[in-house]
Amino acid sequence: MELRNLEEESQHLYPQLTKAEVINCNGNDRTSKKIKVCLEKPQWGKLLTLVGYASTIGSAVPVGYCIGVINSPATLIKSWCNDTINQRYNFQLSSSNLEILWASIVSVFLIGGAIGSLGGAWVANKYGRKGSFLISGILFMIGGIMFSFCRIINSVEMLILGRLLVGLASGLTTATLPMYLTEIAPLVLRGALGVFCAVGVTGGVVVGQIFSLRNIFGTSDLWHYALSFYMVLVIICYLPCWYFPESPKYLYIIRGNRERALRELLRLRGADALDLIQQEMEEMDMEMNTKIVTSNFLSVLRDSALMLPLIIVCSFHGGQQFSGINAIFYYSVSIFEKAGLSTTDAEWANLGAGCLNLATSFLGPVLMAKVNRRPLMMFSSAVCACFLFTIAFILYYIETFSWLPMACIVCVMGYIFFYQFGLGPIPYFIGAELFEVAPRPVAMSMGSLASWSCNFVIGMAFPTLSRAWGAFVFLPFSVTCALLFLLTKFYLPETRGRDPSEVAPLIAKGFRSKVT
């Protein structure tokens, strides 16, 4: 009976193991030790829990907050910009010039995100994973201070510079925070902790939407406080940052400091988890002995063994944006209005859709801990492709039948629900599970850069394409989801319960690799 339970649990954690390997797990070989350690089911220690929640609330939530807060007070900020420029420079902006200025204020955040992502690899290797987290917090604080004072001193330039700084902080966060969390987590908890960044960004969007409502800070006198309110979260969550550990993998494999890496592991796992600590140190010893020297951008891009995993990471990040999630939120208010809701009710319904997105994202840590990555990603992308295809045709014929508006709302909500099963969380941390420590910062930075760049393209191109193509603008999003399904099916190896050193050889032959 005990052997059967061990076999079932081991197969659940390590689906790639054969039955013979599980039955023979009483030996002293590396595989047997790994099974035994994982069956101990490491608990969430106090330090690991503190770092996970504090870094997510203090760093990932502000990313989403800065995305969601800017929409509701847009008219108020435009009016203030027009009046300020008129007063300071005695120049009256035309409507087209004002729209260009507003597009610059919105898009400079995305440009900052792309730049911050690109610099994430250098910062993560130069100052460490914890150092990257601290730098992003400093940038968030400086940007928030600029938001607070831009209206007081009547400076549009300060508003734009603040948006650039929080964009830099956001790009740095999305490139390095998932890497930091997955590197300090034990193997069986890496997926659960890696998805925290995605949950934080999703939650931040909703929090930003709430605090920018007219009943709170969305007024002509208070909108600048709406932009900067996230500083409260940054201050509270960064207070204990002196106590946070540095990534043991970074300390040992990048810096060569084995003793300090061991000390940090003892702090994270506790003195009563010596078997787990020994196993993790052995894994790092092996990775150190076979250390990959490709750690800068050019060496990673030139390494043929890293080509396929880099394509997967960038495709997942870019495909996440091109899957239509932002476009759905851009279009959802008009969809709800076509369903018969008033403009105010449609805005509240849009907020409800954001809350559904957030509520579903809380399933992420549970799903990542219990379910393999491949089936989750294939299921999510396939279902979302079907919903997007259906939305396009329902919108085209929406005035034909009275029940179609309600069916469209159901499809929108269904898409948002199933998006968070795989398309939402997995791209954030898949790079940490595909790449070993040395090339990992470059891979995470490239993935984050792809995400911010595609987000910029969607923000700039979607309104024009929507006017030109109408309802069929959602068909390319459906095709993107279908392509992600095929990429996952044929080329993504299962990473759950596997160290990157086990995964990397499976995709080292590029598109000739056999991962299934």
Helices and strands as residue ranges (DSSP letters): H 2-13, H 19-23, H 30-39, H 46-55, I 56-60, H 61-68, H 74-89, H 95-118, H 120-150, H 156-184, G 187-189, H 190-194, H 196-211, H 223-228, H 231-238, G 239-243, H 248-249, I 250-254, H 258-269, H 274-289, H 297-302, G 304-306, H 307-322, H 325-338, H 343-361, H 364-370, H 373-396, H 404-419, H 426-434, H 440-469, G 470-474, H 475-491, H 500-503, G 504-507, G 510-512
